[in-house]
Amino acid sequence: MNRLVGFVRARWLPLILSVAVALWTFPVLVFDVGDGLDPSWPVALQMATNRRMAFGRAIVFTFGPLGALTSSAMAVPKFGLAAAWVHILLLAATSWFIVTRLSKVFHPLIAAVLALGLTWAIAPPHQTDPLVILYLVIAILAAALGGDGPIRPWSEVAVGVVVGCTLLWKFDVGLEIGAVALVFLAVETLSKRFALRSTVAWAVRGLASAFFTVIVVWAILGQPMAALLDYVRTSWTVATGYGAMTTTSSMIWFAAAGVVAAAGTAMLSFERWADNSKPRLVGNVFFVAFAMYLLARQSWTRSDGGHFGRFAAVVVLLSVALVIRRTTAQFVLTAGVAAVMVVGAGGTFGFLQPGRSAQAVQRLWTMTVSSKARADRVAWGRHALPTVMQVPPTMLARMAGHTVHIDPWNTSVVWAYPQLRWDPLPVFQSYVAYTSALDHKNARKLTGPGAPQFILSEPGAIDHRVPRFESPEAVLAELCNYRLAEASTRWHLLERRPRPACGSSRKLGGAKGKTMIVPAGRPDELVIARVHMNGDGLRGLLLRPRPVHLQLSPNGPQQRFIVGTAAGPHVLVLPACLTTDIRSPRRWANFDTNPYGPLVFSRTARVEFEAITYTC
């Protein structure tokens, strides 16, 4: 009997407790399609993947075709359900790792309580984030370096499969998981646990499994093989430009806290491996430092409270991976920090209310087994959402039977009004076209024969950015090739012109410095500016670029300026015949089109001004 109890406790109790933690921390799912920026991009990814639109060509975003698994919204029910189940599986895997590790120093029930707070803090409450996979991979490999979590034979194949799937989910995260695995392999080689021949074989099998996983999943999703290389190219462009686009503030305190947390984890790892040989000690500490760098860079990019909290949680997760002895400072530090996080997460997010999670699981089960429940949810959403979006019937009548792009981001409107023929620009949310290459991709669509007949626009911008400067080359193409057909208090409907309105261009001179006067063109001209400024070099690559701000008038607010598209044609002055700024809300029109206010940059820039003739 004692042997049976011991077996259950060792083998099954951690698994049972992990499932319980996953169910307890399971969020209240949002099955409905939402209105606005954040709810709309998962909807677009679900629709694009379902229609087998080619990612990298027809669709470009920070997520790939598996990004359809990010949200439980029922735009396409099969993807919404799959996302919910992937979410709960990731929660279970995270809690299982934490419970099994902490069970080495705590009673399993205490380990489960601590895992409750850590799992909740690491996993986002409403969406399935592929970063959770990166957290788990780093923690598991850190535990393996400790000697009590050995890498099994052919585990490199499993890592390769994870890398391949994540590359098609969120490209940059897949690259980081691959980098972590390669550093781990280098550390193992340095410590001479693997012979060189075995190391090469390990790497080859891992890379091959990642490659074949990408090919197989790409084919299963119905993506054309010819577009795969385009997906890799555009995803690399999106990943490398993301930091400059999202940087909004310096947040020195955030960086300082991150350095302290990283130093503490490094000290834990040093103590854990102090009795190792010098090559192994150096290699292991380097692995932890590299992992901390990746996590910090991911978290510091956005510099907000949510990312900081998750960074802190992963620091604790790494500490959990390194804990093994009851009597060391590791035990005290991990137990104390984890307990604080349990209390903090419980007070902040309310996960100590298991009834809410139980209702969420019950809803998920109902949606999974009942086709009627799924159909009713979709029908209810398509009835309720149009009352919120309020697209005028006259606009819907104009767009009937024609292709339409939704600008700048609210693609949920296509789902709310299924009679619309969605034909998006490749970068379907304009704020993501934050490099010249991505901007040009959108402009080429607008000027080509396959351009959408209509653009339904809800003018605005994120992060205090200038609406007319979002994807500037595409904005100019829009002004030249579309006209305002109808406007309401919320929506502008643009219709394609039979012939372009823009003609020849002429130089208006240039200026260099932080403050410069905008020259006035003729009444029948657009005035544009192309900006050239130096980047942040190695600092911006390794850490993150500094934000650049711009004022468009002496008393105007500071607004974000995107360096990645700085050389594009930023429209400053509209011709006199245009009475409405089609890219900005009307209340901003005078502010944005003031031709006499100087441009004031927060960094030295060189600006070239041009005038383009315009026929209304």
ABEGO torsion letter per residue (X at the ends): XAAAAAAAAAAAAAAAAAAAAAAAABBBBBABBBBEAAAAAAAAAAAAAAAGBBBGAABBBABBAAAAAABABAABAAAAAAAAAAAAAAAAAAAAAAAAAAAAABBAAAAAAAAAAAAAAABBAABBBAAAAAAAAAAAAAAAAAGABBBBBGAAAAAAAAAAAAAAABAAAAAAAAAAAAAAAAAAAAAGABBAAAAAAAAAAAAAAAAAAAAAAAAAAGBBAAAAAAAAAAAAAAAAAAAAAABABAGAAAAAAAAAAAAAAAAAAAAAAAABBAAAAAAAAAAAAAAAAAAAAAAAAAGBAAAAAAAAAAAAAAAAAABABAABAAAAAAAAAAAAAAAAAAAAAGAABAAAAAAAAAAAAAAAABAAAAAAAAAAAAAAAAAAAGBBAAAAAAABGBBBBBOAABAAAAAABAABBBBBBABABAAABABAAAAAAAAAAAABAABBABBBBBBEBBGGBBAAABGAAAAAAAAAABBBABBBAABBBBBBBABBABBBBBBAEBBBEABBBBBBBBAABBBBBBBBBBBAEAAAAABBBBBBBBBABAABBBBBBBAAAAABBBBABBBAABABBAABBAAAAAAAABAABBBBBABBBBBBBBBBBBBX
